Amino acid sequence: MTSVVRPFIPATAKRLMPNRWDLVAFPLIIGFLMFATTGIEGTWAPISALQTEPISLDPSNLPEYALRTTLRMLAAMAASIVFTLVYGTLAAKSRRAEKLLVPILDILQSVPVLGYISFTVTFFLALFPGRVLGAEFAAIFAIFTSQAWNMTFSFYQSMRTVPNDLKEVSVNLRLSGWQKFWKLEVPFAMPGMIWNMMMSMSGGWFFVVASEAITVGDKTVTLPGVGSYLAMAIDHKDMGAVGWVILVMVAVILIYDQFLFRPLVAWADKFRLEDTMSQAAPESWVLNLIQRTRFIQQLLRPFGKLMKTLARLRLNISMPQYIHTEAHTTVSRAIDVVWGVFMAGLCAFIVWRLFSFITTEVHLLEALRVVGLGFITLIRVTLLIAIASVIWVPLGVYIGLRPALAEKVQPLAQFLAAFPANLLFPVFVIFIVHFKLDPDIWLSPLIVLGTQWYILFNVVAGASAFPNDFREAATNFRIRGWQWWRQVMLPGIFPYYITGAITASGGAWNASIVSEMVSWGNDKLVAHGLGSYIAQTTAAGDFPKILLGITVMSVFVVLFNRLLWRPLYAIAENKLRLN
Amino acid sequence: MTIDNTTLRQEIFSLKHVDKGFRKGGEEDVQVLDDVNLTLLEGEIVGLLGRSGSGKSTLLRIIAGLIQASSGEVNYFGKPLTGPAEGVAMVFQTFALFPWLTVLQNVEAGLEALGVPPDERRKRALAAIDLIGLDGFENAYPREMSGGMRQRVGFARGLVVNPTLLLMDEPFSALDVLTAETLRTDLLDLWNTRQLPIKSVLIVTHNIEEAVFMCDRIMVLSSNPGRVVAEIKVPFPHPRNRLDPAFRKMVDDIYALMTRRRSADTLNKVQLEVGSPLTEVSTNLMAGLMEALAAPPYNGRADMPEIAGKLLLEVDDLFPVAEILEHLGFAELKDGDILLTAAGKQFADVGTQERKVLFAEHLLRNVPLAARIRRVLQERPGQRAPRLRFEQELEDYLSDSAAEETLDTVINWGRYAEIFSYNDHTETFSMEDVEGAL
């Protein structure tokens, strides 16, 4: 049950794509946010505090809250899957759609999820005025935005890399597009997608906790759930309640892992393409139980039958096909040009509107100040990822080279990565308040509290996978000390480390929004930075400033990825590949 | 190279009564080496010849100081060996070149570890690269090179540190036939013209011809556990001619020795038991070998080395098939020859369905484990049984991995013979879709 999960390279890190399309995608997204809010602000009734059920700090309510939180997670996951299948397919099958959809996706995953939660809350509340449903949708949407992008990327990539012979077989068997989708493309994409679902899920707990209790200006949304319970506990300075909520979360994550993800991963193992058996096939006792119990099998049979019948339908959803005739190419080229001009025009329009929106509402000096705050957060993220690396890389190597130890540590690291670190924030805050420490320094560790584990478990995975022959060669030639790290081990784990560090830094930017401004009862700690700027403007409901904050942070994240992680990843891919 | 009075030559390594067992999951040891004695002298190439499971690579790693013997003495120049010794360099089957270092950096790595100053490092590395025929490739990365060139880098890296002893772990088995032969002759040329500083070479191989072609002395190891069963001196001068009748004779003799040895091992002739380990051999390979044997020029009897060469099978591939055919009663092994039995000839002649019936009959009669599984299924009301039931039974006799391989093997044969069916997902045996024949 404790088999080490094989690391997939996260879909988001793998891709290389034309940069100029980012220039289109970026304004489109920001522009959409802007229009959504300016439209909504009109319908925003000034003083209508949302009536939601009050949260009780009685621990006996926690199981119910946990259930509701979990349901939100599930709903978001379902939405993510549907989105993935549709969006990923469109992007993979249509050349024109691809040019736009892929960069949009790329930017979307750089936009801090907690940044635009204020917009989505406003939007959904306006959509369902006076109903809890709107708030539920907003929370689910926030989780969705934290989950969907990398799943979609993974699916899109799988669709693009279906081996040619399998494609030819499906043509040869005259499968319709719909049949091919379910018989070939989805199964082929399954292992990567499930791995990304797991990563998404473990990131999701963080956001569900953060999005259940949200204040945007004069609107406060509190949805019954673990996150709201935590917010309440913080308000009331109830350390006992914080303890309870941590305990419950541990249980929930463990149950989720054992009952949903282990079975899924074990089941999806059959979709792996290689014919060779892997060293350790993933195992799940729950899956074994289901597969061996006739009763459950009988229960599931009708469902399976329905799915099979659906997949067998000859539905012909016609996707743009490229038939290469002379006439077609000229027409097609003309459409390309029109499409390009249209996109450029739209883009220019939005940039202009965006610029005027921000400049009329926000002073230029303010913008410069925000960029400055961005640099502070940038330093914070870089420094803490560096510190985490210095700690976890040697430890991860030590653990990874000892298989028995790695087998024990790996599930723990994965669990810690899934555990929403924001539940632990109060512990740190109390400490900082008590010793009157400088929040600019001492709040910093919080931004890697949850995401550092990605570095650990990727390094462990890398060291475990390090070929034994290399180790023997190093020993045989008596390579030791710093030479061993420099020439043998560090290059060997580098691709894994980069994978972990990319995930960790992406998480850190997001976490900065909740960790640069924290509170404990009436004690409020604020560190300078872009995260706290977004948090404060959100609390104040100052939309132009929120928009400015998000834009700047997105630009920082995109540049950070482009200028640092992608080149490093390319090195890892090209130079440090084993074999 | 063949000096008769071996006592005059310096002893480099000596192993006395070396045992090695591996602890598997807290259970009792799996014995890999049993009472191995071996001496390496100056000026000779020694071969460790054995099939998989003979512990020959383990023995090599004990000499390299990479693993420790469970008991016994390991002496290097008369002193007990503790850890990797200076002057022992190794060449790997998988080359084990660091892909992120260039050829030059790979070759220099060992010198850097010895604390050789940069200038000298470079000079020596370039010299080694030249010697091994790699000039011009100094700045290439291993992945840009073919397997043969990579192994040359492996040799250069080993030679540059001026080792006393060069250890080679199946250095040619990952290469194609032609490349391997070129590398062998190049290496032998360097050795025979004394251009190499090394005093002795130990080469691990499962290729009988390679051993006879290269070595001055061959130690033949038995399998499970590994024991030295013969020590053969190879008197032929270099360069050796593979087609020389004396050369062929020695290859034949070693084949005979390695098969005879096995029959003597299992005293009760070739009778299998429920707990006997089975090696994974596909039914296709069995059928293919029987067909080849039945057809001219063999007409039912073939010289093992000859048919191995003809079918491009290595010893490690041929022996298991031959043995299984013997167990199943389709063939006999005698003096390095393989003979088809009447049943074997019949199998080769008939069509697919008849083959299956014949195979099923022999499988149930000669492989007790197959018969056991079938009987258990027939006795059970639902005619189903979990894999675990048999795996646990096998684990009384075998290590975990051997039990698993044995069961997988029987599953494949049983599926082909249609004596039971098996669902890999639920890990259960059943009699579903099995016609009640037999």
Contacts between the chains, C-beta under 8 A, distances in Angstrom:
chain1	res1	chain2	res2	distance
A	270	B	425	7.3
A	288	B	427	7.9
A	291	B	425	5.9
A	291	B	426	4.8
A	292	B	386	7.5
A	292	B	426	5.6
A	292	B	428	7.3
A	467	B	94	7.5
A	467	B	96	7.4
A	469	B	92	5.3
A	469	B	93	8.0
A	469	B	94	5.0
A	469	B	96	3.9
A	470	B	96	5.6
A	470	B	98	6.6
A	472	B	61	7.4
A	472	B	64	7.7
A	472	B	66	5.4
A	472	B	90	7.3
A	472	B	92	7.3
A	472	B	96	6.9
A	473	B	90	7.1
A	473	B	92	6.3
A	473	B	96	4.1
A	473	B	98	7.8
A	475	B	65	8.0
A	475	B	66	5.9
A	475	B	84	5.4
A	476	B	64	5.7
A	476	B	66	6.8
A	476	B	84	5.8
A	476	B	88	7.3
A	476	B	89	6.7
A	476	B	90	4.5
A	477	B	89	7.1
A	477	B	109	6.2
A	477	B	110	3.8
A	477	B	113	5.6
A	477	B	157	7.3
A	477	B	161	6.9
A	478	B	84	6.1
A	478	B	86	7.1
A	478	B	110	7.5
A	478	B	113	4.7
A	478	B	114	7.0
A	479	B	109	6.1
A	479	B	110	7.4
A	479	B	112	7.7
A	479	B	113	4.5
A	480	B	113	6.7
A	483	B	109	7.6
A	483	B	112	5.9
A	483	B	113	6.1
A	487	B	98	6.4
A	487	B	100	7.9
A	487	B	101	6.3
A	487	B	105	7.5
A	487	B	109	5.9
A	487	B	112	8.0
A	488	B	98	6.6
A	491	B	98	7.1
A	491	B	100	4.0
A	492	B	100	8.0
A	575	B	100	6.0
A	575	B	141	7.7
A	576	B	99	7.1
A	576	B	100	5.0
A	577	B	99	6.6
A	577	B	143	7.4
A	578	B	99	6.0
A	579	B	99	7.0
A	579	B	143	7.3
